[in-house]
Amino acid sequence: MYNPKHFNLSDLDLARQLIDERPLAALIGPDAQGHSFVSHLPLGWGADESGWWLEGHMARANPHGAWLAQQREALAVFSGPDGYVSPSHYDTHLAVPTWNYLAVHVYGQVELIDAPLAKDHLLKRLIARHEPGYAAQWIELPEDYKEKLLGAIVGFRIRVTRWEAKAKLSQNRAASERERLRAHFAGQGARGQDMVSWMERLGI
C-alpha cells in the first residue's frame, strides 16, 4: 500500500479500533493457479503474549479455504470510512479533487480450524463480539442442527506477521481547509460523521 508518512497510522490500538468498527475484510490469497482470489468475510482479532491474530470462518464449499491451507499466507484488507474531497474546500483554486479514506492491511500465516468444538468456540467469540444477546439462542439450538451448521463451515486463524494502516484525512492541508472539511463531512449523515470522528481521534 502506498502510504506516505503524513498518512501512516502506526498506532496498533487505533488500527484495531477500525477493525472492530469495520470487521468485513477482503481476504486475499492465491488460488490453485497462483492468481489472487478474494473472499469477503467478517473477522475478529485476538492477542496474547506471543502476538495477535485474526479469526473467522467461511463456507466449506468455498475453495479458498483449501487453497489457503496449502499456501498458508494471506492478506486481509479492512476498509474504513471514506469520502470525496472537493477542491472547493481549499484556500486556493490551484487544487484538484481527491478521496479521503482509512484502511488496514494485515498479513499473516493461515491456520485452519476444523474440529467441531474449536469451531463452536470460535463462533461463540464472534457472537460475543457482534451480538452477545444471541449467545443463549445459539446454545439452545438442537445439537443435530448445530452439528450440521458447524460441518458446513471451516474456521481459520491468521497469525499476524505484518500490518500497516493508512488514514488519509487531509493531514497535509492547512488548518482552515481541514475545518471546512470537518464541517462538510458533519453534514453528510452517518458516513460523514464517521470521517469526522476519525479526524477528531487523530487530532486532525
Helices and strands as residue ranges (DSSP letters): G 5-7, H 12-21, E 24-30, E 36-42, E 44-48, E 51-59, H 64-71, E 73-85, G 87-89, E 98-113, H 116-130, G 132-134, H 135-140, H 143-151, E 153-168, H 175-186, H 189-201
